[in-house]
Amino acid sequence: MALSCPAVFTRLSLLRLSVSRVNPLSSALYSHQLSSPQRYATLVPPLCRWSLCRRFSSSGVRPGLGRYWSKLQSINSRYERFLQKRFPRFYVLYHTFVEGFKLLFRDAKEVSRIKAMARARGLAFQDLTYREMETLRQFRRDVIKAVPLVLISIPPFANYLVFVLMYLFPRQLLIPHFWTPSQRLEFRRVYQSLRRQHHRPLLDQLHNSSRHVRDPQMKRRLQQLCSKAQAGTRPQASEVLAVRSLFSGPPLGIGRLSADQMRLMSQLLFLTPRLPSFLLGHRLDSHGRELLQLDRALSRLGIQNLSQSELQQACFLRGLNADQLSVDQSRAWLHQWLEVSTVLKDAEVSLLLHNMLFFSLNKRLQ
């Protein structure tokens, strides 16, 4: 953009004034043509050039901000050392919260990146990789769980009440980002025990539904499957797949389950059972299809490529607490699960959800 004549004259005047304060050669400078940079560099003394660069440079602000930032870091490190020495239990909570916010911010950035990439490439959820699917699924559940806590903290001075509630009820109110490692193990055991409370009632409902099967052979196979599960013996994948036709239509398809069966299945997935029957069926179908897509992506990735924490999380999502199992045992269990799920169709998600019941009632794994 071209400069106006008054602006040019003003800058030249300021330049001449600043130069004249340093060296009397300014008159010689303006006696020559100003369009020659070499002549300007020769005539203007180094001290003058340094003063001009310093006057019109903005880099002097950065060292000040750097000093403030280093001071802030120093104060924060001293505060953490003070807490660690005087209040070690509170320091563990404080450190967990700080690291939790870092992890949450990192996950939010990763979710934004995945969504932007999917939009740019025109990819659907089922086209993503396993880790991208799992990141989106887990972040959505975490945000839904965090919404009530955020709403409670909106009124003035309500944040003090929120801190008390978070301290007293960390499992109910906090997302896994803010759990300590010991709490993660403890809460997984608690959640698994809550699941076990619904295994037997759901298995009884399934056994009662077998009476409505007209085909004698299919009826016998389903009853044998229920008997194995009640005895604590994990069935083979072939035995589960032998009754797959019963779970795509009557009597055990998602749309054909009774209200009691859907409520028990919702509690097995940690979903609220206090909804009308048609909404329960819709949510179960949605979660079943999402789990089916995750299994297909996991099959493409390969179980051997999962880390130990990813392997434990994958087993827990499918109904098994693998904290006390070895890596080989967890992989073997997950491999058998994929033998069933990867051959199922979208209309057979009811069998996938009931598979959490068949494969979890195992005495050797509890």
C-alpha positions, 0 to 999 in steps of 0.5 A: 500500500503506497504511503501518502506524501505527509506520511513520507515527510513525517517519517523523513523528518523523524529520521533526520531528527534522530540521526542528527542527535547522534552524528553531524553527518546527517546533513551529508546523508540528506545531500545524497539520494535516499534511494541508495541503501549502500550509501545510507549504510555507509553514512549512518554510524553504527550507533545510530543504526542500532538506536533506530532498530531498537526504536522501531522493534517490538521484540523488546516485549518478548523477554518481559513475557518470558520472565513473567512466565518463568516466574509463574512456573517457579512459583507453581513448582514451589507451591507443588513442593509445599503441598507434596511436603505438608499435605501429601494426600491433597497433593495427589488429588491436586496433581490428578486434577492438573493432569486430568485437565491436560488429558481432557484438553489433549483429547478435545484437540484430538477429537477436533482433529478427527472430526475435521479430517473426517469432514475433509475426506468425507468419512463416516464413523465406520470408516475411521480407525479403531483408535479414532472411533474409541476416542470419539466414543469415549469423549462423547460419554465423558462430556455427557457425564460432565454436563450435570457437574458443569450446570451445578457449578454455574450459580455464584459460589457453587464451585465450593459445593462442587469440590466437596461433591467431587471429593465425596463422590468421585466415581459418580461425578468425575470422568476417568481423566480425574481418577487416580490409578488406584481409583481406576482399579477400584471403580472398575471392580465396582462397575463389574460387580454392578454388572454381575447383579444383572447377569442372573436376572437377564439369563433367567429372562433369556431362558424364559424366552426360549419357550417361545421358540418353535423350532425344537432344535433351535430351542434346545441349542438356546437352552444348552447355551443358557445352561452353560452360562449358568454353570459358569462355563464359557461357550464356544463361538460356534455354539453362540453363532448356531442360534444367531437367527433367533436374535435377528427377529422373534423372539430375541431381536432388539425390537422383540425384547420385553421391557424388562429385558431391555432395562436389564440390558441397559444396566449391563451397558451402564445406560439409564433404564428409566426410559419408555420401551421404544427409547430403550430399544432405540438406544440399545440398537444404537449402542450395539451397532456402535460396538459392532463397528468398533469390533470390525475396526479392531479386527482390521487393526489386530489385537496384538497391536493394542497396548496393555491399557487399551486391551484392558479397556477393550475387554471392560467395554465388552463385559470383562474386567481384565485387570487380574488377567495376563495379557495373553489371557485378555487377548485370547478372550478378546479373540474369541469375542471377535470370532462371533462379532465380526461375522454378525450383521447389523440386524443381529446386534441383539446377539452381540449384546447378549454375548456380553452375558455369555462370555462374562459368566465365567468362573475362571475369569471372575 
